Amino acid sequence: MSIFRYKGSKVWTMDFMFHGQRIRESTGTRSKTLAQKIEDKRRQKLEEGAGGIRRQQAPQLLSVAGEEWLEMRRPGWSPGMFTIAKTALGHLYPVLGKQLLVDIEAKDISRYQKLRLGEGASERTVNIEIGILRQIARKHGTWARIQSDVQMLPERQDVGRALTAEEESALLLECSKSRSRILFPFVVLALETGARYNTIRTLQWGNIDFGNRCLKFGKDKTAAGTGRIVPLNQRGVEVLKFWAQHFPNRLPQHFVFPAEKVGAAGDSFDAKVYDTEPTRPVGDIKEAWESSKKRTRRHCPHCKSGMLADRPKPAAGFVCVDCRAEVPELPGGLCSVRFHDLRHSAVSRMIAARVPLPIIAKIVGWSAGTMAKMAERYGHFGIDELRSAVESIVRGEIQSGSPVFSPVSESTPKASRAN
């Protein structure tokens, strides 16, 4: 008997042998007819599985499939990557979340791209979101059907910039004036190593070797960058040595830039650091970073060294305290500079110094496969550097009075010219 009911129970149970193994499971129904159908279906699934026949997945809504995919991938991701994926799905769900994956067409994706661009999202952001959708669709076997018709958006490659020596000096001057004591050494280390923000933020004292003037970075954005050893130049070493004096009781597992709070003390509201926790890395330096960039607007655009002060009321505009030059409004300063531009600056200077690309890749953590592409993206050169490169092409001197090219006589026959 393949289905039966236990004594006192009204629910039918299936009971049969399959490949020498006894299968006894509740059908969950009181109907004998339905219980028999459930038992037949259960047998069929077992036979298909034993025969290597893969059962097709039932169509799923993007919102359901997305959550399953997110939880499946979460264990292998960093918190930052999980946040990026979850944010991307948060934009996808309102537009495509109620559609079945099998019903999503290329025109739906095109419509989504136009909608997101209209909302002010960058091409890079939209491509990340479509990339998440692509991974989910591939898992369910629905991407190949529309792949050839889906066009990713062209991304800008000129977003980054390299700081000039003058801009760097202005930025470091304002960083040194910040109430956050962490900001100046943090920015210097970014300039001298080309490391990413989070890589510096999580650096520990045990990974700095002052004797050999080098440091070892921990987990980075890429596998090629994780665990890389980077030598320190003189300025990097001196700044870190000075910074280390603030932590005489530091341990190898302590973070170089610890979490701490900054307040004000005295009538002059001098910065006062308290609640330093060396076992936790600093959470964010954005406020201090943005304030320092904003203060560069006060730098005089004429003498470069003076500071702009408000003109006495009721006069409008600003005047330099050094050269007395007047300007109607504050210049833009370095407000548009991103922290990642410090990495661009470091790479650009190494390229300009003709450091071989494999060495640059080793320092900044590029993989071999992306080395050339990254060098193109991070290499920023001014007209003087480009002119110098062109001038280097000329090897020999041109004798004065002698033409570079031999003139061709107008009377020369065409056949002679060819010869």
C-alpha positions in Angstrom: 0.0 0.0 0.0 1.6 3.2 -1.1 -0.6 5.6 0.9 -2.1 5.2 4.3 -3.4 7.0 7.3 -2.0 6.7 10.8 -4.5 5.7 13.5 -6.4 8.7 14.6 -5.1 10.9 11.8 -7.1 12.2 8.8 -4.0 13.1 6.7 -2.7 10.6 4.2 1.0 9.5 4.2 2.9 8.1 1.3 5.0 5.0 1.8 7.0 3.3 -0.9 10.5 1.8 -1.8 12.8 3.6 -4.2 16.3 2.1 -5.1 16.3 0.1 -1.9 15.4 3.1 0.3 12.1 3.5 2.1 10.3 6.8 1.4 7.7 7.7 4.0 6.4 11.3 3.9 3.2 13.1 4.7 1.2 14.3 1.8 -0.4 17.0 3.8 -3.9 16.4 2.5 -7.0 14.6 3.7 -8.1 13.8 0.2 -7.1 10.3 -0.9 -7.3 11.2 -4.6 -5.0 14.2 -4.1 -2.7 12.2 -1.9 -2.3 9.6 -4.7 -1.4 12.4 -7.2 1.2 13.8 -4.7 2.7 10.4 -4.3 2.9 9.9 -8.1 4.6 13.3 -8.5 7.0 12.5 -5.7 8.0 9.2 -7.5 8.4 11.0 -10.8 10.8 13.6 -9.3 12.9 10.9 -7.7 13.1 9.0 -11.0 14.1 12.1 -12.9 16.7 13.0 -10.4 18.2 9.4 -10.5 18.2 9.6 -14.3 20.1 13.0 -14.3 17.1 14.9 -15.6 17.3 18.5 -14.3 14.0 19.9 -13.2 13.2 23.3 -14.6 12.8 26.1 -12.1 9.4 27.7 -11.8 9.4 31.3 -13.2 10.2 33.9 -10.5 9.6 37.6 -10.1 12.8 39.6 -10.2 12.1 40.8 -6.6 12.0 37.2 -5.3 14.9 36.0 -7.4 16.9 39.0 -6.4 16.5 38.4 -2.7 17.5 34.8 -3.0 20.6 35.7 -5.1 21.6 38.4 -2.6 21.5 36.0 0.4 23.3 33.3 -1.6 26.2 35.7 -2.5 26.3 37.5 0.8 28.8 35.2 2.7 31.6 35.8 0.2 31.2 39.6 0.0 32.6 42.4 2.0 30.0 44.7 3.7 30.7 47.4 1.1 30.0 45.0 -1.8 26.8 43.8 -0.1 25.7 47.5 0.3 26.4 48.2 -3.4 24.3 45.2 -4.5 21.4 45.9 -2.2 21.3 49.5 -3.3 21.3 48.5 -6.9 18.4 46.1 -6.3 16.6 48.9 -4.5 16.6 50.9 -7.8 15.7 47.8 -9.9 12.7 46.6 -7.9 10.3 49.6 -8.3 10.7 49.4 -12.1 11.2 45.7 -12.9 10.7 43.9 -9.6 7.1 42.8 -10.4 8.0 41.3 -13.7 8.9 37.6 -14.1 12.5 37.1 -15.2 11.4 35.3 -18.3 9.3 38.3 -19.3 12.0 40.9 -19.0 13.0 42.0 -22.5 15.8 44.2 -23.8 13.3 47.1 -24.3 12.5 46.9 -20.6 16.2 47.3 -19.7 16.5 50.2 -22.2 13.5 51.9 -20.6 15.1 51.4 -17.2 18.4 53.0 -18.4 16.7 56.1 -19.7 14.6 56.4 -16.5 17.7 56.2 -14.3 19.7 58.7 -16.4 16.7 61.0 -16.2 16.9 60.8 -12.4 20.5 62.0 -12.5 22.3 58.6 -12.1 25.7 58.3 -13.8 26.3 55.8 -16.6 28.7 53.9 -14.3 26.0 53.5 -11.6 23.3 52.3 -14.2 25.8 49.8 -15.6 26.4 48.4 -12.1 22.6 48.0 -11.7 22.2 46.3 -15.0 25.2 44.1 -14.2 23.4 42.9 -11.0 20.3 42.1 -13.1 22.5 40.2 -15.6 23.9 38.0 -12.8 20.5 37.1 -11.5 19.1 36.4 -15.0 22.1 34.2 -15.8 21.5 32.2 -12.7 18.0 31.5 -13.9 19.0 30.9 -17.5 17.0 33.9 -18.9 19.9 36.2 -19.9 21.2 34.5 -23.1 17.9 35.2 -24.9 18.2 39.0 -24.6 22.0 39.4 -24.2 22.7 40.4 -27.8 20.0 43.2 -27.7 21.1 44.7 -24.4 23.5 47.7 -24.7 25.5 48.8 -21.7 26.0 52.6 -21.4 29.3 54.2 -22.4 31.1 55.3 -19.3 33.3 58.4 -18.9 37.0 57.7 -18.6 38.0 61.3 -17.7 36.3 61.5 -14.3 39.6 61.4 -12.3 42.3 64.1 -12.3 45.8 64.5 -11.0 46.7 67.3 -8.7 49.5 69.8 -9.6 52.3 70.4 -7.2 50.7 73.8 -6.4 47.3 72.2 -5.7 48.9 69.5 -3.6 50.6 72.1 -1.4 47.4 74.1 -1.0 45.5 71.0 0.0 48.0 69.7 2.5 48.3 73.2 4.1 44.5 73.1 4.8 44.6 69.5 5.9 47.3 70.4 8.5 45.0 73.1 9.9 42.1 70.7 10.3 40.7 70.0 13.8 40.9 66.3 12.9 44.5 65.3 13.6 44.0 62.2 11.4 43.4 64.0 8.2 46.9 65.2 7.3 48.8 61.9 7.7 45.9 60.1 6.1 46.1 62.3 3.0 49.9 62.2 2.8 49.8 58.4 2.9 47.3 58.3 0.1 49.5 60.6 -2.0 52.7 58.7 -1.3 51.3 55.2 -1.8 48.4 55.6 -4.2 46.3 53.4 -2.0 42.5 53.4 -1.8 40.6 55.1 1.0 39.4 51.9 2.8 42.8 50.2 2.4 44.5 53.1 4.4 41.6 53.3 6.8 42.1 49.7 8.0 45.9 49.8 8.1 47.4 48.4 11.3 50.7 49.2 13.0 51.8 45.6 12.7 51.9 46.0 8.9 54.3 49.0 9.0 58.1 48.2 8.9 59.9 51.4 9.8 63.3 49.6 9.6 62.8 48.6 5.9 60.7 51.6 5.1 57.7 49.7 3.8 54.2 48.7 4.7 51.9 45.8 3.9 48.3 46.5 3.0 45.6 44.1 4.1 42.4 43.4 2.3 41.9 45.6 -0.8 39.3 46.0 -3.5 41.0 43.5 -5.8 42.8 40.2 -5.2 45.9 41.7 -6.8 46.0 44.5 -4.3 45.4 42.4 -1.2 48.5 41.8 0.9 50.8 43.8 -1.3 54.0 45.3 0.1 54.7 48.9 -0.8 57.9 50.8 0.0 57.7 54.2 1.6 59.5 57.3 0.4 61.1 59.8 2.8 58.0 62.0 3.3 55.8 59.0 3.9 58.2 57.6 6.5 58.7 60.9 8.4 54.9 61.5 8.5 54.2 58.0 9.9 57.0 58.3 12.5 55.6 61.6 13.7 52.1 60.1 13.8 53.3 57.1 15.7 54.5 59.5 18.5 50.8 60.1 19.4 50.5 56.4 20.3 53.4 55.3 22.5 51.4 52.2 23.8 50.4 51.1 20.3 50.2 47.3 19.6 50.6 45.5 16.3 46.9 44.8 16.0 45.9 48.4 16.7 44.8 50.6 13.8 47.0 53.3 12.5 44.0 55.6 12.2 41.8 54.7 15.1 38.2 55.7 15.8 38.2 58.9 18.0 36.1 61.9 18.8 37.1 65.5 18.5 35.7 68.4 20.6 36.7 71.9 21.5 38.4 73.2 24.6 39.1 76.6 26.1 38.1 80.1 25.1 39.8 79.6 21.7 38.0 76.4 21.1 41.1 74.4 20.4 40.7 70.9 19.1 40.5 68.2 21.9 40.7 64.5 21.1 38.9 62.0 23.3 37.5 58.5 23.4 40.2 57.1 21.1 39.6 53.4 20.4 42.7 51.9 18.8 41.0 48.5 18.2 38.5 50.1 15.8 39.4 52.0 12.6 38.3 55.5 11.9 34.8 55.5 10.5 34.8 58.5 8.2 36.9 61.6 7.5 34.5 63.1 5.1 33.6 66.2 7.2 37.2 67.1 7.8 38.1 66.4 4.2 35.3 68.5 2.7 36.1 71.4 5.1 39.7 71.4 4.2 38.9 71.5 0.5 36.4 74.4 1.1 39.1 76.4 2.8 41.2 76.4 -0.3 38.7 78.8 -1.8 40.3 81.4 0.4 43.7 81.1 -1.3 44.5 84.2 -3.4 44.5 83.3 -7.1 47.0 86.1 -7.8 49.9 85.7 -5.4 49.0 82.1 -4.5 50.4 82.5 -0.9 48.0 85.1 0.5 44.5 84.5 1.9 41.3 86.2 0.9 39.4 88.1 3.5 36.0 89.7 3.3 36.1 93.4 2.4 34.7 95.7 5.1 31.0 96.2 4.8 29.2 97.6 2.9 31.8 96.8 0.2 31.3 93.5 -1.5 33.9 91.0 -2.6 37.2 89.8 -1.1 40.7 91.2 -0.8 44.1 89.3 -0.3 45.8 90.1 3.0 49.2 89.9 1.3 49.1 91.3 -2.2 45.9 93.4 -1.6 44.4 92.1 -4.9 40.6 92.3 -5.0 38.3 89.6 -6.3 34.6 89.8 -6.7 33.8 86.3 -5.5 35.7 83.3 -4.0 37.4 81.0 -6.6 36.3 77.3 -6.8 39.5 76.2 -5.0 39.8 72.4 -4.7 36.2 71.6 -3.9 35.8 69.4 -6.9 38.7 67.2 -5.9 37.8 63.6 -4.9 39.8 61.6 -2.4 40.3 59.0 -5.2 42.1 61.7 -7.2 45.0 61.3 -4.8 45.4 57.9 -6.2 45.2 59.3 -9.7 47.9 61.8 -8.8 50.3 59.2 -7.5 49.9 57.0 -10.5 50.2 59.9 -13.0 53.5 61.0 -11.4 55.0 57.5 -11.5 54.0 57.2 -15.2 55.5 60.6 -15.9 58.7 59.5 -14.2 58.8 56.6 -16.7 58.3 53.9 -14.0 57.6 50.6 -15.8 53.9 49.7 -15.8 54.4 46.3 -14.0 56.1 48.1 -11.1 53.3 50.6 -10.9 50.7 47.8 -11.0 52.5 46.1 -8.1 52.5 49.2 -6.0 48.9 50.2 -6.5 47.4 46.7 -6.8 46.4 46.3 -10.4 46.0 42.9 -11.9 48.0 42.0 -15.0 44.9 41.8 -17.2 43.8 45.4 -16.4 47.2 47.0 -16.2 47.2 48.8 -19.6 43.5 49.9 -19.2 44.2 51.3 -15.7 47.3 53.1 -16.9 45.2 54.8 -19.6 42.5 55.8 -17.1 44.9 57.0 -14.4 47.5 58.8 -16.6 46.8 62.5 -16.6 49.3 64.8 -18.4 49.5 68.5 -19.1 50.5 70.1 -22.4 54.1 70.6 -21.1 54.5 66.9 -20.4 53.0 66.0 -23.8 55.3 68.6 -25.5 58.3 67.1 -23.8 57.3 63.7 -25.0 57.1 64.9 -28.6 60.4 66.7 -28.4 62.1 63.5 -27.2 61.3 62.0 -30.7 63.9 64.1 -32.4 67.3 62.4 -32.0 69.5 64.2 -34.5 70.2 67.9 -35.1 68.9 69.6 -38.3 71.7 71.5 -40.2 70.7 75.1 -40.7 70.1 76.0 -44.3 69.5 72.4 -45.4 65.9 71.5 -46.2 64.3 68.6 -44.3 62.8 67.2 -47.5 64.3 67.4 -51.0 62.1 69.6 -53.2 60.4 67.9 -56.1 60.7 69.8 -59.4 57.4 70.6 -61.1 59.0 69.5 -64.4 60.0 66.1 -63.1 58.0 63.4 -65.0 55.6 61.3 -62.9 57.6 58.2 -63.7 60.7 59.7 -62.3 58.9 60.8 -59.1 57.8 57.2 -58.6 61.4 56.1 -58.9 
